[in-house]
Amino acid sequence: MQETHTAGPAATELLVRGMSCNNCARHVTDAIQNVPGVRSATVLLETGRASVRWNSGTPQNVPAVVEAVQKAGYEAKEIPLDVSAASETHRPSWQINLWLGVAVTAVLMVGEWGFRLGLQPWFQWLSFALAGAVQIFAGAQFYRGAWNQLKIGSSNMDTLVALGSTTAFGYSAWALLGGAGGHLYFMEAAAIITLISLGHWLEARVSDKAGGALKSLLNLAPYLPHRLRREPKTMQHAPRLPHHAQQKVLGLNVRGGQAGRLKPRKENDPARLLCIAFKHSPIISDYRA
């Protein structure tokens, strides 16, 4: 019997693993939205997270959502509300895959194209060993994703990568072990995985930089100073800032005990614009220019 939550947050956060392309994110979104009680679902490929919003007054059947994602060929688990997003965000590391693939592809490329060693038996065996290492270690994530999709009778980008690389490596291994001779495609098999890993690595770097830029932008939001309200007979002071605190609001220094006294230094000072903006606001009922 599945547990349901009749009361709780309006949205549930999930950590989803196994997504490698936008088509994967679309499959996860469709699977979640087909669960009864779900109003909408937002899946972010870059962070591997899904936000599920529920209909008001309906049970929040989180286990059903997790099961639906698993049936779609992916892994999912609920993120507790007291856990930060950064600590639960999981992204596969593509750096090791990239360095391994680049090193092997570069060696094979120089040997085949630079020194014309493609038909030398010793170089073919070396290519077999190096390309096999790329298939096992760098290609593990692609093969894992392709296998998960194969189990449910579906396919994604991992399927294409695994199919292309396996075909090139499998034919070359058969030709080498069987003595068929001719050109072998170990370099091409390694290059396929390397290029796709490069794309994932660049995507992860761009996403990290974009996320950092957004956090920095949010940190630039100015602190709203407290008001100093003047009444006919009494003066009510808003809670003062700590004396050791000092914040800068649009070029205006606000120190402890002076939170409500906005005094622009110049006629065109940005702080004057802040004063004008809040002159008739209920937040600041009195300001001094």
C-alpha positions, 0 to 999 in steps of 0.5 A: 500500500502506497503512502500518500500525503493529504497535507503538505507543500504545494510542490514536491522536489525530486532528484532524477538520474539517467537523463541525457537529452531534452527528449529524456526530460520530456519523457519524465515530464509526461510520466509525472503528469500522468499521475493522478493529482499532479497539476504540472511538472517541471523537469530541468535536464541541467540540474537533474531535478523535477518540481511537481505541483499538486492539485489543491485538495488531492492527496500527494502520492509521491511514491506513485510519481517515483514509480512512474519515473522508474517505469519511464526508465529513470531513477527518482527520489524525493528531496527533503525540504530541509536539504539544500538544492546544491547538496542534492543536485547530482550531475554526472562527471564528464571530465574523466570521460573527456580526458580519457577519450581525448587522450586515446583519440589523439593517439590513434589519430596521430598514428593513423593519419600522421604516421600511416600506421593503420595497417600495422598489426602492432598498432591495430592491437594497440588500437584495440586495447585503447579503444576498449578502455574508452568503451568500458570506462568512458562509455559506461554512462551511455551504455547504462542509459541505453540499457535502461531504455531498452528494458522499457522498449524505448530509446534516447540519445544514449541508444544512438551513441551506444549503437554507433560506437559499438558497431564500429568497435564490434566490427573492428574487433571481429576483423582483427580477431578473425584475421579479415584484414582491411581498415579498422575503426577503433579510432572512430569508435573512441571518437564518437564517445569522446565528442559526445562527452565533450558536448556534455562537459561543455553543457555542464560548464555553461550551466554552472556558470549560468547558475553562479551568475544568477546567484550573484545577481540575486545577491546584488539585491539591495537591503530595504531600509526600515522606516522612521515614522513621524507622528504628531506627538510621538516619534516611532522608530523602526528596529535599528540595525546592529551598530556593527552592521553597515550596508550600502543601498544604491550608493547610500551608506546605511549604518546602525541607528540610521536605517530610516534617515535617507539623505542623498549626497548629491542631487542626482544621487541614486539614493535620491531616486530611492527616496522619491520612489518610497516617498508615498509608500507605506514603508517609508512615510517620512524622508529627508532630502 
